[in-house]
Amino acid sequence: MATGSVPASFSGPKIRDYGLSFTKSVDFVKVSDLQRVKSRRSKVSTIRNSNSGSETVELQPTSEGSPLLVPRQKYCESLHKTVRRKTRTVMVGNVAIGSEHPIRIQTMTTTDTKDVAATVEQVMRIADKGADIVRITVQGKKEADACFEIKNSLVQKNYNIPLVADIHFAPSVALRVAECFDKIRVNPGNFADRRAQFEKLEYTEEDYQKELEHIEKVFTPLVEKCKKYGRAMRIGTNHGSLSDRIMSYYGDSPRGMVESAFEFARICRKLDYHNFVFSMKASNPVIMVQAYRLLVAEMYVQGWDYPLHLGVTEAGEGEDGRMKSAIGIGTLLQDGLGDTIRVSLTEPPEEEIDPCRRLANLGMKASNLQLGVVPFEEKNRHYFDFQRRTGQLPVQKEGEEVDYRGVLHRDGSVLMSVSLDQLKNPELLYKSLAAKLVVGMPFKDLATVDTILLRELPPVDDYDARLALKRLIDVSMGVLTPLSEQLTKPLPNAMVLVNLKELSTGAYKLLPEGTRLAISVRGDEPYEELNIIKDVDATMLLHNLPSTEESVSRVHAARRLFEYLADNALNFPVVHHLQFPEGIHRDDLVIGAGSNAGALLVDGLGDGVLLEAPDQDFDFLRNTSFNLLQGCRMRNTKTEYVSCPSCGRTLFDLQEISAQIREKTSHLPGVSIAIMGCIVNGPGEMADADFGYVGGAPGKIDLYVGKTVVKRGIEMEHATDALIQLIKDHGRWVDPPTEE
């Protein structure tokens, strides 16, 4: 596989006519002297700068045969344990952000900024909940003037919480509010560039340089003012609001997000201003993770040490929003990345603080303990692009009485632990597994559990319970049970769960020939112990690190396991088996599942999940499992919502409208709907959505198909029905299922 190296000033590769060319950069240095050298075990192409001795960086194709090169260099301090990335300290008012300080928690007001009293009251509620920083939207001169009153009123009430101005399209407003607020958030996609029209632009070298000079001219006054007043800044790229210029050169991609932010950062550095942080937000957690990793990888090459603000934008509400945030933010925290975070929920802003704190605590604990595993070489995981490792799904073997091909799902499997008590009411059990019932008989549906784990089998003479299990097996649902249970109370055609010790003693050989096996592994075992799985025909592996384990990182143990499997050409499907302790809070379970299993699934590592919690509701665990898979862009079993968290720009009650739309559209798997309070960032903010419901003016709604507005100015009371009609017009509607 060819790789290469380029100087630290390199800004990014580009594909043109299926050949590699280098994009333009404000400080690009010509590269030359292509030569073949040895790197690790393979030959690579190295491009060295002939004009200086600057640092070089190794590149590799994004996938086998791809002409697009991405950095292979590190994106975090350690690949085998959680070590917090070292950063400088950035002061936001009296709050310090950086690796020497706790992970800071923040949110954003939803009031009209011009309503000073309401905004002040909301900021105080947020501060009382424990937030460290509050962001306020500032869209015009009136809002900027109100900011002085807001700040003064809070100080008079002894609230010194730092305030951040959220700026889009308004350099002059940023200059004004920098005189009173502690931090300015600028969006590189629209601060100096016009709103994206999604046009493919062509630039000469001279034209592109003029665009960069324009950005510098517009941005410099703000940088100088922030220096003068001691203000901080967030250079906050949004996946959905990249400029046409950036997208024309880099695509609608993480690479474009990073370069968009770097253009502004270079200006800051040129002016010797360093009190800023970066963010790379997206509504898709997979894109978000890739963008932050690429940003940090570039910073390592440049020798930069700026802190990171983490967030999944437009995450939504309830468990969906918490899960998406946990997948994106939690994944990065496990790698020691992130210094301040926000969980963007379509809920009152004070409701964001608790899940935000739980995530911050998870990240701080992992980095303080430096949870990990023994060092191992990692060669196969893709850091900067999604390449799913798909395990070999079960195939039917000659002579088998039942069909085992349904015990795992190609897009991601859900396994559930079932008790003997649940077998006492088979029809209720089938419904709990989300199976369809036809005359009391179960059949698999779109979101039916694939396999159940029975830690205890019913007695051999319990005819009813065994009949209930047989009916599940007959519709290709897997029934998994421990070796000891199957040896003492054998259930025909059940799969058997064994551990490495039971394999090494040969106890599993007492089973009838052809019995399907699932192997439970921790992932941190010595390779000599793992080697026994090479000689076993297993249907799946369950990666299971006990929740009581305080010294080993589940994420790093799993990465080590996947590396072992790749090195030994073993293609077993791997299910992430998470066992939560009794009494765990629901939010901790969701955040734990997203941060631990999600951190692996966003890298394409894993084929399913099994979540166990002894005192949690069965339906909650099942829904959480499917939400986790969907949040990682795997198995799509319900409508996907891109829902903004509301702010002072919002033109309607987002929570109320979101609830209305969800009630009428939640049965449309494969359909993605954006519910946006306004269109400040442009239609690109709905990059992942099929249909958009957007506040266009007070009491008026605009409807979008993709990024294109198709209906404008619809009265609010008719807008939800108009959205449904739009979905029908595009052939994406199905009627809700009727209850039997």
Buried (B, 14 or more C-beta within 10 A) or exposed (E): EBBBBBBBBBBBBBEEEEEBEBBBBBEBBEBEEEEEEEBEEEEBBBBBBEEEEBBBBBBBBBEEEEBBBBBBBBBBBBBBBBBBBEBBBBBBBEBBBBBEBBBBBBBBBBBBBBBBEBBBBBBBBBBEBEBBBBBBBBBBEEBBBBBBBBBEBBEEEEBBBBBBBBBBBBBBBBBBBBBBBBBBBBBBBBBBBEBBEBEEBEBEEEEBEEBBEEBBEBBBBBBBBBBEEEBBBBBBBBBBBBBBBBBBBBBBBBBBBBBBBBBBBBBBBEBEBBBBBBBBBBBBBBBBBBBBBBBBBBBBBBEBBBBBBBBBBBBBBBBBBBBBBBBBBBBBBBBBBBBBBBBBBBBBBBBBBBBBBBBBBBBBEBBEEBBBBEEBEBEBBBBBBBBBBEBEBBEEEEEEEBBBEBBBBEBBBBBBBBEBEBBBEBEEBBBBBBBBEEEEBBBBEEBBBBBBBBBBBBEEEBEEBBEBBBBBBBBBBBBBBBBBBBEEBBBEBBBBBBBBEBBEEEBBEEBEEEBBBBBBBBBBBEEEBBEBBEEEEBBBBBBBBEBEEEEBBBBBBBBBBBBBBBEEEBEBBBBBBBBBEEEBEBBBBBBBBBBBBBBBBBBBBBBBBBBBBEEBEBEBBBBBBBBBBBBBBBBBBBBBBBBBBBBBBBBBBBBEBBEBBBEBBBEBBEBBBBBBBBBBBBBBBBBBBBBBBBBBEEBBBBBBBBBEBBBEEBEBEEBBEBBBBBBEEEEBBEEEEEEE
